[in-house]
Amino acid sequence: MNTLPARMRAAHVTELGPADNIHVGEVEVPSPGPTDVLVRVHVSAVNPVDGFVRSGAYPTHTPFPFVVGRDLVGEVVAPGSGVSEFTVGERVWCNSLGHDGRQGAVAEYALVPAERLYRLPGAVDPLTAVAVVHPVATAQLALFTHGRLRAGETVYVAGGAGHVGGAAIVLAARAGARVLASAGAADREYCRQLGADRVLDYRDPELGRQLRTAAPDGVDVHLNTSGKHDLALAVNVLARRGRIVLMAGISATPEFPVGNLYTRGGSAIGFAISNATIPELAAAAARINQLLAEGVLAPRNVTTLPLESTAQAHHWLETGQARGTRLVVQP
């Protein structure tokens, strides 16, 4: 620890609010406790949830100055005294910082609890890894932990061309499920290449009828990654004992057809990856590392930005200017 600088550059806020509240400046380099690992950050991704936390839309403990950001890929520089599973120089990743009192990832160094840190396999490119670890973990937990998707079932992914939606198509198809998806006309072939059996136009006023035709026995798992919810449609196309996983649309207030849901034995489950348990995150990480090692996971578009552009990255996300692109910050 004596060779480390006392201070580091970080993208942080001193109060909750708009993206303009993000400042890049010096803060203290954190010291690892017994079960922590200090990581030198190589790259970090920018996610919508980072903006929800920074703005206060998603209430959580944010000790100020609060470093923003959820995901990182980097290398171990100082394991805590009680950490034996990581050694200096190992390449690692994390996708659960910046929440519940944990400082974020958009900095030169980040403190990561050892139980939330995972090795990066082989020669996997850090940019590829940091771009996929959050959306793939989200899709994995939404589909299988909360949606209880099984081989042979039918899943509908609304927003299939998005980061989480695309990951959900890949994961579900590889698990032996039949995948229906919706996307814009320009993205339909992309969704098919990911593994969707059929891709529908989300703008089609007959979308509900198209879904019922494509899945006459109903949809077993309904996953809407777009945040624009039509729960009347969702329930209407649901199979008996089907599951709707609600995991986007933080301010959405759609009408909910209660009677039609319970009479077919269906369920609606709320899911936010911020609430995932350590074992759930570890199981998702194992699957991510397996697919990264196999070369299966690849982001569609990645734009890299310097640390000084973190506020701009948040603004682009919130105004839709980064649609279809993963924004990655390099300290």
Number of C-alpha atoms within 10 A of each C-alpha: 11 5 5 10 9 13 14 17 19 29 27 27 23 15 16 18 16 17 19 12 16 25 20 19 14 15 17 13 19 15 16 19 16 13 15 21 30 25 29 23 26 22 27 33 31 25 21 12 20 22 24 18 21 29 17 16 14 14 12 16 15 23 15 13 16 24 27 27 30 25 28 38 29 25 22 23 19 21 26 17 12 12 17 10 9 19 14 13 13 14 24 21 28 27 28 27 25 25 24 15 13 21 26 28 34 32 30 22 26 27 23 27 21 20 16 19 23 19 19 23 18 10 9 15 12 18 23 19 25 27 30 24 24 26 21 24 25 24 26 27 21 26 25 16 15 18 24 14 22 17 12 13 18 27 31 31 27 25 24 33 28 21 24 23 27 27 25 34 30 22 24 26 21 13 15 14 21 23 27 26 30 26 23 16 13 10 16 19 16 17 27 20 11 18 23 27 17 17 26 21 18 17 11 12 9 11 15 16 15 15 24 15 12 17 19 13 13 23 29 27 31 27 27 25 24 18 15 16 19 13 18 16 15 22 27 18 24 30 22 18 17 26 27 28 21 22 19 18 14 13 9 10 10 12 10 15 14 13 9 14 24 14 10 15 13 19 18 18 12 11 18 13 19 17 12 15 11 12 11 15 24 17 15 21 25 14 16 24 20 14 15 22 15 11 11 10 21 15 18 16 14 17 14 16 18 12 23 18 17 29 19 14 26 22 17 15 19 17 9 9 11 17 14 14 16 23 23 26 26 20 22
